[in-house]
Amino acid sequence: MATPKETLWELDPHTKAKHEILGRYLAAWFPILSTYHSRIVYIDGFSGPGRYKGGEAGSPVIALDIAVNHSKSIGGEVVFWFIEEREDRIEHLRQELSAIKVPAHFKVVSESGKFHEKFGEMLKSIESGKDTLAPTFAFIDPFGFSGIPFSLIEGLLKCKRCETFVTFMADAINRFLEHPEDKVVQHIVDAFGTEDAVRIAKGSGDRVAKLRELYQSKLQQVAKYVRYFEMRDRQNRTQYYLFFATNHETGHLKMKEAMWKVDPDGDFRFSDATNPDQMVLFEADTTPPLVGELRKQFCGKGQVTGHTVRTFVENKTAYLKKHMRAALQQEEDASRVRVEPLKIDGKKRRANTYPDEARLAWV
């Protein structure tokens, strides 16, 4: 969608799906992190006014509402840092937030300004040793591609227990790759942290895919787990990607769970394909693609445990444990996988189950 000029604008289906993923993830993130840390931080770098024209909640209200009304008690200090460049929108956001009763240990800060300047100042303070950053989740959701230099994202991910969820406007970047103004091109270079991005314009092939691959590779240099969610329009054209990056296994798993729970509404095709060979259509049968991945990984490798298979599925693919069970059952039924009747603990394995203690081998 075009960048809105008014204070409030209509909620589009893509944003609704994005917010559902965000909300589901935060519902897991808040209680997990607050259990082990006395202070956690949620940052919304392009917060907007907090509401849409139809009255729907924006990302700041969604995040705060989830934390305030969570079924599990959220302990310790929870800091919410909302940043918005436009004064009219930040004032509207403050009005919205004032209507929410928050616990005394919640700290809500709404600032007018540019994300890269505000957060950049914090990172400089951290790098100089003057400050430290508590476990942080940063939602970076711009309309375009300016103001999100990769250096800031890299700096965030280098901090312990910090992760990010970024809207990557691949289609817009592709359209501006050969822009005549140096300032516009520089925004693209800054967003990737390399001039390799603009060089894509001189090559052949799918430029949007190459831009996504480059951004993914940059994130993978500083994050152990990188997952993305693809947004396509009615013409089946990629509009943008939602990139999630973390160095923690649990966060990666919880984000995948959140993504899998977002169902397509028929107008758009949502897909997760962190690995170009793993195209997952959420409305399709997931078993055959995963079967192929498992065979590629384990066929000819001898006996492995259920734990080894599960760890591979959860950490290295777009799939979850439930998909693993379906794939293994299909393989066992077809006699392509042999599962020992006794588990490694000596106990009998129940039919059609594949626990961590199971012993299996592709034949």
NUTIVEX-963111 format. One record per residue (C-alpha): residue in three letters; x, y, z. Coordinates in nm, 4 decimals. Layout:
BEGIN
<rec code="ALA" east="X" north="Y" up="Z"/>
...
This chain:
BEGIN
<rec code="MET" east="0.0000" north="0.0000" up="0.0000"/>
<rec code="ALA" east="0.1048" north="0.3621" up="-0.0520"/>
<rec code="THR" east="0.2414" north="0.5509" up="0.2474"/>
<rec code="PRO" east="-0.0631" north="0.7092" up="0.4178"/>
<rec code="LYS" east="-0.0662" north="1.0842" up="0.4649"/>
<rec code="GLU" east="-0.3442" north="1.1097" up="0.7235"/>
<rec code="THR" east="-0.3135" north="1.0456" up="1.0970"/>
<rec code="LEU" east="-0.5236" north="0.7273" up="1.0783"/>
<rec code="TRP" east="-0.5691" north="0.4961" up="0.7811"/>
<rec code="GLU" east="-0.7506" north="0.1776" up="0.6870"/>
<rec code="LEU" east="-0.6193" north="-0.1584" up="0.8088"/>
<rec code="ASP" east="-0.5239" north="-0.3772" up="0.5126"/>
<rec code="PRO" east="-0.5336" north="-0.7617" up="0.5147"/>
<rec code="HIS" east="-0.1544" north="-0.7974" up="0.5037"/>
<rec code="THR" east="-0.1116" north="-0.5831" up="0.8132"/>
<rec code="LYS" east="-0.3853" north="-0.7770" up="0.9909"/>
<rec code="ALA" east="-0.1987" north="-1.1023" up="0.9245"/>
<rec code="LYS" east="0.1285" north="-0.9418" up="1.0328"/>
<rec code="HIS" east="-0.0277" north="-0.8280" up="1.3598"/>
<rec code="GLU" east="-0.1672" north="-1.1746" up="1.4246"/>
<rec code="ILE" east="0.1809" north="-1.3231" up="1.3933"/>
<rec code="LEU" east="0.3217" north="-1.0509" up="1.6178"/>
<rec code="GLY" east="0.0516" north="-1.0963" up="1.8803"/>
<rec code="ARG" east="0.0835" north="-1.4736" up="1.8919"/>
<rec code="TYR" east="0.4590" north="-1.4502" up="1.9294"/>
<rec code="LEU" east="0.4454" north="-1.1874" up="2.2049"/>
<rec code="ALA" east="0.1949" north="-1.4014" up="2.3946"/>
<rec code="ALA" east="0.4781" north="-1.6558" up="2.4269"/>
<rec code="TRP" east="0.7693" north="-1.4093" up="2.4511"/>
<rec code="PHE" east="0.6505" north="-1.1984" up="2.7458"/>
<rec code="PRO" east="0.6014" north="-1.4828" up="2.9992"/>
<rec code="ILE" east="0.9088" north="-1.6794" up="2.8908"/>
<rec code="LEU" east="1.1547" north="-1.3889" up="2.9070"/>
<rec code="SER" east="1.0058" north="-1.2288" up="3.2189"/>
<rec code="THR" east="1.0401" north="-1.5605" up="3.4043"/>
<rec code="TYR" east="1.4177" north="-1.5582" up="3.3718"/>
<rec code="HIS" east="1.4994" north="-1.1865" up="3.3572"/>
<rec code="SER" east="1.4160" north="-0.8998" up="3.5904"/>
<rec code="ARG" east="1.3843" north="-0.6544" up="3.2996"/>
<rec code="ILE" east="1.2762" north="-0.6983" up="2.9372"/>
<rec code="VAL" east="1.2199" north="-0.4451" up="2.6601"/>
<rec code="TYR" east="0.9723" north="-0.4282" up="2.3724"/>
<rec code="ILE" east="1.0521" north="-0.1734" up="2.1004"/>
<rec code="ASP" east="0.8154" north="-0.0610" up="1.8259"/>
<rec code="GLY" east="1.0321" north="0.1477" up="1.5933"/>
<rec code="PHE" east="0.7543" north="0.2760" up="1.3657"/>
<rec code="SER" east="0.4633" north="0.2635" up="1.6059"/>
<rec code="GLY" east="0.2029" north="0.4708" up="1.4267"/>
<rec code="PRO" east="-0.1042" north="0.6161" up="1.6026"/>
<rec code="GLY" east="-0.2125" north="0.2999" up="1.7850"/>
<rec code="ARG" east="-0.5431" north="0.2619" up="1.6001"/>
<rec code="TYR" east="-0.6768" north="0.2359" up="1.2462"/>
<rec code="LYS" east="-0.9717" north="0.4165" up="1.0934"/>
<rec code="GLY" east="-1.2021" north="0.1268" up="1.1661"/>
<rec code="GLY" east="-1.1011" north="0.1234" up="1.5332"/>
<rec code="GLU" east="-0.8731" north="-0.1807" up="1.5034"/>
<rec code="ALA" east="-0.5766" north="-0.1896" up="1.7403"/>
<rec code="GLY" east="-0.2311" north="-0.1014" up="1.6081"/>
<rec code="SER" east="0.0865" north="-0.2830" up="1.7096"/>
<rec code="PRO" east="0.1570" north="-0.0756" up="2.0267"/>
<rec code="VAL" east="-0.1913" north="-0.1369" up="2.1663"/>
<rec code="ILE" east="-0.1734" north="-0.5055" up="2.0708"/>
<rec code="ALA" east="0.1604" north="-0.5517" up="2.2493"/>
<rec code="LEU" east="0.0576" north="-0.3673" up="2.5643"/>
<rec code="ASP" east="-0.2813" north="-0.5372" up="2.5808"/>
<rec code="ILE" east="-0.1231" north="-0.8835" up="2.5520"/>
<rec code="ALA" east="0.1187" north="-0.8124" up="2.8368"/>
<rec code="VAL" east="-0.1437" north="-0.6525" up="3.0621"/>
<rec code="ASN" east="-0.4088" north="-0.9200" up="3.0119"/>
<rec code="HIS" east="-0.1916" north="-1.2299" up="2.9796"/>
<rec code="SER" east="-0.3205" north="-1.5382" up="3.1571"/>
<rec code="LYS" east="0.0225" north="-1.5839" up="3.3124"/>
<rec code="SER" east="0.1639" north="-1.3216" up="3.5439"/>
<rec code="ILE" east="0.4312" north="-1.1093" up="3.3755"/>
<rec code="GLY" east="0.6903" north="-1.0364" up="3.6451"/>
<rec code="GLY" east="0.9830" north="-0.7984" up="3.6591"/>
<rec code="GLU" east="1.0094" north="-0.4644" up="3.4834"/>
<rec code="VAL" east="0.8663" north="-0.4563" up="3.1312"/>
<rec code="VAL" east="0.9639" north="-0.1560" up="2.9213"/>
<rec code="PHE" east="0.7595" north="-0.0550" up="2.6174"/>
<rec code="TRP" east="0.9379" north="0.1903" up="2.3913"/>
<rec code="PHE" east="0.7226" north="0.3303" up="2.1121"/>
<rec code="ILE" east="0.8888" north="0.5519" up="1.8525"/>
<rec code="GLU" east="0.6969" north="0.7474" up="1.5867"/>
<rec code="GLU" east="0.8272" north="1.0243" up="1.3626"/>
<rec code="ARG" east="0.5031" north="1.2186" up="1.3150"/>
<rec code="GLU" east="0.3795" north="1.4345" up="1.6018"/>
<rec code="ASP" east="0.0096" north="1.3900" up="1.5188"/>
<rec code="ARG" east="0.0420" north="1.0134" up="1.5342"/>
<rec code="ILE" east="0.2443" north="1.0010" up="1.8544"/>
<rec code="GLU" east="-0.0130" north="1.2262" up="2.0219"/>
<rec code="HIS" east="-0.2927" north="0.9965" up="1.9104"/>
<rec code="LEU" east="-0.0947" north="0.6972" up="2.0361"/>
<rec code="ARG" east="-0.0500" north="0.8583" up="2.3762"/>
<rec code="GLN" east="-0.4257" north="0.9093" up="2.4002"/>
<rec code="GLU" east="-0.4847" north="0.5450" up="2.3163"/>
<rec code="LEU" east="-0.2278" north="0.4206" up="2.5669"/>
<rec code="SER" east="-0.3638" north="0.6438" up="2.8441"/>
<rec code="ALA" east="-0.6845" north="0.4416" up="2.8368"/>
<rec code="ILE" east="-0.4975" north="0.1213" up="2.9252"/>
<rec code="LYS" east="-0.4381" north="0.0576" up="3.2939"/>
<rec code="VAL" east="-0.0892" north="-0.0857" up="3.3278"/>
<rec code="PRO" east="0.0774" north="-0.2463" up="3.6321"/>
<rec code="ALA" east="0.3270" north="-0.0435" up="3.8310"/>
<rec code="HIS" east="0.6176" north="-0.2548" up="3.7028"/>
<rec code="PHE" east="0.5379" north="-0.1684" up="3.3396"/>
<rec code="LYS" east="0.7130" north="0.1340" up="3.1952"/>
<rec code="VAL" east="0.5611" north="0.2874" up="2.8818"/>
<rec code="VAL" east="0.7606" north="0.5426" up="2.6827"/>
<rec code="SER" east="0.6180" north="0.7073" up="2.3684"/>
<rec code="GLU" east="0.8682" north="0.9216" up="2.1825"/>
<rec code="SER" east="0.8452" north="1.1432" up="1.8779"/>
<rec code="GLY" east="1.1427" north="1.0970" up="1.6490"/>
<rec code="LYS" east="1.3134" north="0.8799" up="1.3928"/>
<rec code="PHE" east="1.3825" north="0.5200" up="1.4856"/>
<rec code="HIS" east="1.7374" north="0.5106" up="1.3496"/>
<rec code="GLU" east="1.8294" north="0.8222" up="1.5479"/>
<rec code="LYS" east="1.6662" north="0.7230" up="1.8764"/>
<rec code="PHE" east="1.7809" north="0.3632" up="1.8733"/>
<rec code="GLY" east="2.1179" north="0.4592" up="1.7297"/>
<rec code="GLU" east="2.1837" north="0.6760" up="2.0338"/>
<rec code="MET" east="2.1062" north="0.3836" up="2.2636"/>
<rec code="LEU" east="2.3399" north="0.1503" up="2.0740"/>
<rec code="LYS" east="2.6227" north="0.4036" up="2.0952"/>
<rec code="SER" east="2.5745" north="0.4202" up="2.4703"/>
<rec code="ILE" east="2.5827" north="0.0406" up="2.4917"/>
<rec code="GLU" east="2.8902" north="0.0101" up="2.2705"/>
<rec code="SER" east="3.0736" north="0.2679" up="2.4810"/>
<rec code="GLY" east="3.0043" north="0.0662" up="2.7934"/>
<rec code="LYS" east="2.7856" north="0.3340" up="2.9509"/>
<rec code="ASP" east="2.4717" north="0.1231" up="2.9329"/>
<rec code="THR" east="2.3507" north="-0.2342" up="2.8823"/>
<rec code="LEU" east="2.0503" north="-0.3657" up="2.6948"/>
<rec code="ALA" east="1.8074" north="-0.6029" up="2.8643"/>
<rec code="PRO" east="1.6555" north="-0.8877" up="2.6593"/>
<rec code="THR" east="1.4782" north="-0.7027" up="2.3802"/>
<rec code="PHE" east="1.2295" north="-0.7692" up="2.1028"/>
<rec code="ALA" east="1.2321" north="-0.4982" up="1.8354"/>
<rec code="PHE" east="0.9431" north="-0.4717" up="1.5902"/>
<rec code="ILE" east="1.0698" north="-0.2678" up="1.2944"/>
<rec code="ASP" east="0.7801" north="-0.1987" up="1.0604"/>
<rec code="PRO" east="0.8454" north="0.0899" up="0.8176"/>
<rec code="PHE" east="0.6361" north="0.1759" up="0.5128"/>
<rec code="GLY" east="0.9447" north="0.1941" up="0.2937"/>
<rec code="PHE" east="1.3112" north="0.1119" up="0.3260"/>
<rec code="SER" east="1.4660" north="0.4310" up="0.4629"/>
<rec code="GLY" east="1.5576" north="0.4732" up="0.8268"/>
<rec code="ILE" east="1.6364" north="0.1063" up="0.8919"/>
<rec code="PRO" east="2.0151" north="0.0827" up="0.8454"/>
<rec code="PHE" east="2.1437" north="-0.2697" up="0.8801"/>
<rec code="SER" east="2.4113" north="-0.1461" up="1.1195"/>
<rec code="LEU" east="2.1413" north="-0.0891" up="1.3825"/>
<rec code="ILE" east="1.9862" north="-0.4321" up="1.3345"/>
<rec code="GLU" east="2.3309" north="-0.5880" up="1.3493"/>
<rec code="GLY" east="2.4073" north="-0.3965" up="1.6679"/>
<rec code="LEU" east="2.0849" north="-0.5152" up="1.8272"/>
<rec code="LEU" east="2.1398" north="-0.8804" up="1.7389"/>
<rec code="LYS" east="2.4917" north="-0.8706" up="1.8817"/>
<rec code="CYS" east="2.3401" north="-0.7935" up="2.2225"/>
<rec code="LYS" east="2.2550" north="-1.0985" up="2.4323"/>
<rec code="ARG" east="1.8976" north="-1.2270" up="2.4091"/>
<rec code="CYS" east="1.7875" north="-0.9625" up="2.1633"/>
<rec code="GLU" east="1.5842" north="-1.0335" up="1.8508"/>
<rec code="THR" east="1.3994" north="-0.8502" up="1.5782"/>
<rec code="PHE" east="1.0956" north="-0.8770" up="1.3522"/>
<rec code="VAL" east="1.1473" north="-0.6624" up="1.0420"/>
<rec code="THR" east="0.9208" north="-0.5659" up="0.7546"/>
<rec code="PHE" east="1.1423" north="-0.5940" up="0.4467"/>
<rec code="MET" east="0.9850" north="-0.4054" up="0.1548"/>
<rec code="ALA" east="1.1353" north="-0.6128" up="-0.1256"/>
<rec code="ASP" east="0.9019" north="-0.4925" up="-0.4028"/>
<rec code="ALA" east="0.9590" north="-0.1263" up="-0.3200"/>
<rec code="ILE" east="1.3360" north="-0.1737" up="-0.3036"/>
<rec code="ASN" east="1.3318" north="-0.3482" up="-0.6398"/>
<rec code="ARG" east="1.1441" north="-0.0569" up="-0.7998"/>
<rec code="PHE" east="1.3945" north="0.1966" up="-0.6663"/>
<rec code="LEU" east="1.7164" north="0.0058" up="-0.7369"/>
<rec code="GLU" east="1.7989" north="0.2260" up="-1.0358"/>
<rec code="HIS" east="1.6662" north="0.5529" up="-0.8966"/>
<rec code="PRO" east="1.8545" north="0.8594" up="-1.0284"/>
<rec code="GLU" east="1.8840" north="1.0249" up="-0.6844"/>
<rec code="ASP" east="2.1913" north="0.9222" up="-0.4856"/>
<rec code="LYS" east="2.0050" north="0.9796" up="-0.1582"/>
<rec code="VAL" east="1.7434" north="0.7157" up="-0.2439"/>
<rec code="VAL" east="2.0038" north="0.4637" up="-0.3553"/>
<rec code="GLN" east="2.2007" north="0.5261" up="-0.0358"/>
<rec code="HIS" east="1.8945" north="0.4309" up="0.1725"/>
<rec code="ILE" east="1.9005" north="0.0924" up="-0.0029"/>
<rec code="VAL" east="2.2721" north="0.0493" up="0.0579"/>
<rec code="ASP" east="2.2259" north="0.1404" up="0.4239"/>
<rec code="ALA" east="1.9337" north="-0.1012" up="0.4644"/>
<rec code="PHE" east="2.1524" north="-0.3906" up="0.3486"/>
<rec code="GLY" east="2.4826" north="-0.2660" up="0.4853"/>
<rec code="THR" east="2.6428" north="-0.3349" up="0.1476"/>
<rec code="GLU" east="2.6472" north="-0.2007" up="-0.2080"/>
<rec code="ASP" east="2.5829" north="-0.5547" up="-0.3305"/>
<rec code="ALA" east="2.2133" north="-0.4658" up="-0.3157"/>
<rec code="VAL" east="2.2225" north="-0.2050" up="-0.5915"/>
<rec code="ARG" east="2.4460" north="-0.4271" up="-0.8046"/>
<rec code="ILE" east="2.1531" north="-0.6681" up="-0.8315"/>
<rec code="ALA" east="1.9970" north="-0.4229" up="-1.0767"/>
<rec code="LYS" east="2.2717" north="-0.5023" up="-1.3282"/>
<rec code="GLY" east="2.2164" north="-0.8782" up="-1.3178"/>
<rec code="SER" east="1.9522" north="-1.1057" up="-1.4601"/>
<rec code="GLY" east="1.6887" north="-1.3269" up="-1.3014"/>
<rec code="ASP" east="1.4385" north="-1.2633" up="-1.0225"/>
<rec code="ARG" east="1.5595" north="-0.9431" up="-0.8572"/>
<rec code="VAL" east="1.3122" north="-0.9606" up="-0.5684"/>
<rec code="ALA" east="1.4312" north="-1.3116" up="-0.4819"/>
<rec code="LYS" east="1.7934" north="-1.1989" up="-0.4990"/>
<rec code="LEU" east="1.7223" north="-0.9040" up="-0.2699"/>
<rec code="ARG" east="1.5571" north="-1.1382" up="-0.0214"/>
<rec code="GLU" east="1.8475" north="-1.3831" up="-0.0381"/>
<rec code="LEU" east="2.0989" north="-1.1035" up="0.0207"/>
<rec code="TYR" east="1.9104" north="-0.9664" up="0.3216"/>
<rec code="GLN" east="1.8713" north="-1.3154" up="0.4617"/>
<rec code="SER" east="2.2436" north="-1.3826" up="0.4243"/>
<rec code="LYS" east="2.3262" north="-1.0591" up="0.6051"/>
<rec code="LEU" east="2.0990" north="-1.1509" up="0.8959"/>
<rec code="GLN" east="2.2476" north="-1.5002" up="0.9123"/>
<rec code="GLN" east="2.5896" north="-1.3459" up="0.9738"/>
<rec code="VAL" east="2.4673" north="-1.2145" up="1.3110"/>
<rec code="ALA" east="2.1743" north="-1.4427" up="1.3972"/>
<rec code="LYS" east="2.1718" north="-1.8202" up="1.4330"/>
<rec code="TYR" east="1.8067" north="-1.8501" up="1.3345"/>
<rec code="VAL" east="1.6489" north="-1.6516" up="1.0526"/>
<rec code="ARG" east="1.2962" north="-1.7106" up="0.9320"/>
<rec code="TYR" east="1.0796" north="-1.5155" up="0.6944"/>
<rec code="PHE" east="0.7144" north="-1.4953" up="0.6063"/>
<rec code="GLU" east="0.6225" north="-1.3947" up="0.2539"/>
<rec code="MET" east="0.3323" north="-1.1659" up="0.1698"/>
<rec code="ARG" east="0.1840" north="-1.1964" up="-0.1788"/>
<rec code="ASP" east="-0.1005" north="-1.0034" up="-0.3412"/>
<rec code="ARG" east="-0.3915" north="-1.1208" up="-0.5559"/>
<rec code="GLN" east="-0.1637" north="-1.1298" up="-0.8597"/>
<rec code="ASN" east="0.0641" north="-1.3680" up="-0.6689"/>
<rec code="ARG" east="0.3362" north="-1.1038" up="-0.6621"/>
<rec code="THR" east="0.5563" north="-1.0672" up="-0.3570"/>
<rec code="GLN" east="0.4894" north="-0.7400" up="-0.1773"/>
<rec code="TYR" east="0.7186" north="-0.7791" up="0.1207"/>
<rec code="TYR" east="0.8735" north="-1.0212" up="0.3673"/>
<rec code="LEU" east="0.8576" north="-1.0359" up="0.7445"/>
<rec code="PHE" east="1.2032" north="-1.1338" up="0.8679"/>
<rec code="PHE" east="1.2523" north="-1.2728" up="1.2159"/>
<rec code="ALA" east="1.6067" north="-1.3067" up="1.3502"/>
<rec code="THR" east="1.7207" north="-1.4477" up="1.6837"/>
<rec code="ASN" east="2.0073" north="-1.6378" up="1.8400"/>
<rec code="HIS" east="1.7818" north="-1.8487" up="2.0570"/>
<rec code="GLU" east="1.6231" north="-2.1807" up="1.9743"/>
<rec code="THR" east="1.3072" north="-2.1270" up="2.1782"/>
<rec code="GLY" east="1.2363" north="-1.7914" up="2.0157"/>
<rec code="HIS" east="1.2764" north="-1.9450" up="1.6720"/>
<rec code="LEU" east="1.0356" north="-2.2269" up="1.7558"/>
<rec code="LYS" east="0.7752" north="-1.9917" up="1.9037"/>
<rec code="MET" east="0.7879" north="-1.7677" up="1.5977"/>
<rec code="LYS" east="0.7384" north="-2.0664" up="1.3690"/>
<rec code="GLU" east="0.4390" north="-2.1712" up="1.5773"/>
<rec code="ALA" east="0.2955" north="-1.8210" up="1.5473"/>
<rec code="MET" east="0.3434" north="-1.8200" up="1.1706"/>
<rec code="TRP" east="0.1796" north="-2.1597" up="1.1249"/>
<rec code="LYS" east="-0.1299" north="-2.0462" up="1.3146"/>
<rec code="VAL" east="-0.1991" north="-1.7618" up="1.0719"/>
<rec code="ASP" east="-0.4415" north="-1.9004" up="0.8153"/>
<rec code="PRO" east="-0.4784" north="-1.7535" up="0.4631"/>
<rec code="ASP" east="-0.8046" north="-1.5629" up="0.4050"/>
<rec code="GLY" east="-0.8225" north="-1.6409" up="0.0340"/>
<rec code="ASP" east="-0.7062" north="-1.3006" up="-0.0892"/>
<rec code="PHE" east="-0.3351" north="-1.3491" up="-0.0271"/>
<rec code="ARG" east="-0.0970" north="-1.6409" up="-0.0201"/>
<rec code="PHE" east="0.1211" north="-1.6413" up="0.2883"/>
<rec code="SER" east="0.4289" north="-1.8625" up="0.2770"/>
<rec code="ASP" east="0.7393" north="-1.9320" up="0.4813"/>
<rec code="ALA" east="1.0455" north="-2.0285" up="0.2797"/>
<rec code="THR" east="1.3616" north="-1.9514" up="0.4705"/>
<rec code="ASN" east="1.5295" north="-2.2195" up="0.2623"/>
<rec code="PRO" east="1.4629" north="-2.1602" up="-0.1115"/>
<rec code="ASP" east="1.4115" north="-2.5369" up="-0.1433"/>
<rec code="GLN" east="1.1449" north="-2.5355" up="0.1274"/>
<rec code="MET" east="0.8410" north="-2.3567" up="-0.0152"/>
<rec code="VAL" east="0.5603" north="-2.4077" up="0.2322"/>
<rec code="LEU" east="0.2096" north="-2.3106" up="0.1283"/>
<rec code="PHE" east="-0.0028" north="-2.2983" up="0.4394"/>
<rec code="GLU" east="-0.3116" north="-2.4248" up="0.2582"/>
<rec code="ALA" east="-0.1238" north="-2.7230" up="0.1109"/>
<rec code="ASP" east="-0.0331" north="-3.0690" up="0.2402"/>
<rec code="THR" east="0.3014" north="-3.0209" up="0.4136"/>
<rec code="THR" east="0.3994" north="-3.3860" up="0.4372"/>
<rec code="PRO" east="0.5633" north="-3.4506" up="0.0945"/>
<rec code="PRO" east="0.8069" north="-3.1530" up="0.1101"/>
<rec code="LEU" east="0.9197" north="-3.2443" up="0.4610"/>
<rec code="VAL" east="0.9594" north="-3.6104" up="0.3644"/>
<rec code="GLY" east="1.2013" north="-3.5009" up="0.0953"/>
<rec code="GLU" east="1.3986" north="-3.2895" up="0.3416"/>
<rec code="LEU" east="1.4225" north="-3.5754" up="0.5900"/>
<rec code="ARG" east="1.5399" north="-3.8208" up="0.3276"/>
<rec code="LYS" east="1.8017" north="-3.5766" up="0.2058"/>
<rec code="GLN" east="1.9285" north="-3.5221" up="0.5594"/>
<rec code="PHE" east="1.9175" north="-3.8755" up="0.7039"/>
<rec code="CYS" east="1.9057" north="-4.1352" up="0.4267"/>
<rec code="GLY" east="2.2240" north="-4.3419" up="0.4343"/>
<rec code="LYS" east="2.3322" north="-4.1955" up="0.7705"/>
<rec code="GLY" east="2.2496" north="-4.5027" up="0.9756"/>
<rec code="GLN" east="2.0426" north="-4.5055" up="1.2914"/>
<rec code="VAL" east="1.9426" north="-4.1755" up="1.4501"/>
<rec code="THR" east="1.7252" north="-4.0812" up="1.7466"/>
<rec code="GLY" east="1.3912" north="-3.9088" up="1.7427"/>
<rec code="HIS" east="1.5632" north="-3.6206" up="1.9209"/>
<rec code="THR" east="1.8057" north="-3.5763" up="1.6322"/>
<rec code="VAL" east="1.5223" north="-3.5698" up="1.3796"/>
<rec code="ARG" east="1.3112" north="-3.3302" up="1.5860"/>
<rec code="THR" east="1.6021" north="-3.0928" up="1.6403"/>
<rec code="PHE" east="1.6696" north="-3.0843" up="1.2671"/>
<rec code="VAL" east="1.3031" north="-3.0197" up="1.1862"/>
<rec code="GLU" east="1.2593" north="-2.7463" up="1.4457"/>
<rec code="ASN" east="1.5916" north="-2.5686" up="1.3942"/>
<rec code="LYS" east="1.6666" north="-2.6160" up="1.0258"/>
<rec code="THR" east="1.3314" north="-2.6278" up="0.8457"/>
<rec code="ALA" east="1.0075" north="-2.4327" up="0.8333"/>
<rec code="TYR" east="0.8196" north="-2.7190" up="1.0000"/>
<rec code="LEU" east="0.7074" north="-2.8187" up="1.3486"/>
<rec code="LYS" east="0.7014" north="-3.1408" up="1.5490"/>
<rec code="LYS" east="0.3457" north="-3.2195" up="1.4360"/>
<rec code="HIS" east="0.4610" north="-3.2105" up="1.0728"/>
<rec code="MET" east="0.7525" north="-3.4387" up="1.1611"/>
<rec code="ARG" east="0.5145" north="-3.6993" up="1.3058"/>
<rec code="ALA" east="0.3025" north="-3.7019" up="0.9902"/>
<rec code="ALA" east="0.6089" north="-3.7301" up="0.7659"/>
<rec code="LEU" east="0.7655" north="-4.0113" up="0.9693"/>
<rec code="GLN" east="0.4409" north="-4.2050" up="0.9820"/>
<rec code="GLN" east="0.4135" north="-4.1830" up="0.6041"/>
<rec code="GLU" east="0.7714" north="-4.3055" up="0.5669"/>
<rec code="GLU" east="0.7239" north="-4.5888" up="0.8145"/>
<rec code="ASP" east="0.3982" north="-4.7004" up="0.6488"/>
<rec code="ALA" east="0.5809" north="-4.7144" up="0.3161"/>
<rec code="SER" east="0.8662" north="-4.9167" up="0.4751"/>
<rec code="ARG" east="1.1177" north="-4.6439" up="0.3953"/>
<rec code="VAL" east="1.1933" north="-4.5864" up="0.7641"/>
<rec code="ARG" east="1.2584" north="-4.8635" up="1.0135"/>
<rec code="VAL" east="1.1744" north="-4.7796" up="1.3753"/>
<rec code="GLU" east="1.3064" north="-5.0034" up="1.6503"/>
<rec code="PRO" east="1.0388" north="-5.1500" up="1.8815"/>
<rec code="LEU" east="1.2437" north="-5.0517" up="2.1865"/>
<rec code="LYS" east="1.3532" north="-4.6962" up="2.2626"/>
<rec code="ILE" east="1.7024" north="-4.6067" up="2.3834"/>
<rec code="ASP" east="1.5736" north="-4.6208" up="2.7425"/>
<rec code="GLY" east="1.4706" north="-4.9850" up="2.6892"/>
<rec code="LYS" east="1.0984" north="-4.9116" up="2.7022"/>
<rec code="LYS" east="0.8610" north="-5.0175" up="2.4274"/>
<rec code="ARG" east="0.7772" north="-4.7554" up="2.1702"/>
<rec code="ARG" east="0.4072" north="-4.7003" up="2.1019"/>
<rec code="ALA" east="0.3010" north="-4.7441" up="1.7395"/>
<rec code="ASN" east="0.2908" north="-4.4285" up="1.5251"/>
<rec code="THR" east="0.4821" north="-4.2242" up="1.7810"/>
<rec code="TYR" east="0.8306" north="-4.0826" up="1.7378"/>
<rec code="PRO" east="0.9549" north="-3.9581" up="2.0746"/>
<rec code="ASP" east="1.3055" north="-3.8254" up="2.1347"/>
<rec code="GLU" east="1.4079" north="-4.1703" up="2.2644"/>
<rec code="ALA" east="1.2982" north="-4.3518" up="1.9478"/>
<rec code="ARG" east="1.5589" north="-4.5191" up="1.7256"/>
<rec code="LEU" east="1.5010" north="-4.5042" up="1.3524"/>
<rec code="ALA" east="1.6832" north="-4.5342" up="1.0219"/>
<rec code="TRP" east="1.5984" north="-4.4662" up="0.6582"/>
<rec code="VAL" east="1.6279" north="-4.7757" up="0.4374"/>
